[in-house]
Amino acid sequence: MSWIWMNLKLKENMFVQKSSLKWDREGDTNSRYFHCVMKERCQRNFIGSIVTNHCVLESVGEVKKEVRRHFFEKFKESNFNRPLLERVSFSVVSREERNSLKVLFSYLEIKEAVWGCKGSKSPGPDGYNFFFIRMC
């Protein structure tokens, strides 16, 4: 049973390292609260053993097989006749239209989009709205 706790501790350590990297890159604080939330989430999602009709499964391989079997049975598709899209015509994008999707925005287009926004917009993630930008 101790290998289960060792495995859980390794996963917890992995989450701590991942959270540190992600939160450092995104500029957020690496807080105790975040680590508590992640630890609780990891414990809640952890499956230590499964009781089936036949026995109790505790090893990682057996648990994985049982979970896979359960969901495979749950989402197995019986003989289902799917509708076909016969005689349905779809609009086709021309080569010129496809190429226009890759064109970079011009300075004038960006300026018109920003200046065309109303000043009553709520602030974005950076704390500024377009009204503030126009004032500067």
PyMOL commands that set and color helices and strands:
alter all, ss='L'
color gray80, all
select helices_A, chain A and resi 2-26+32-45+60-74+95-100+107-115+130-135
alter helices_A, ss='H'
color red, helices_A
select strands_A, chain A and resi 50-51+56-57
alter strands_A, ss='S'
color yellow, strands_A
deselect
rebuild
show_as cartoon
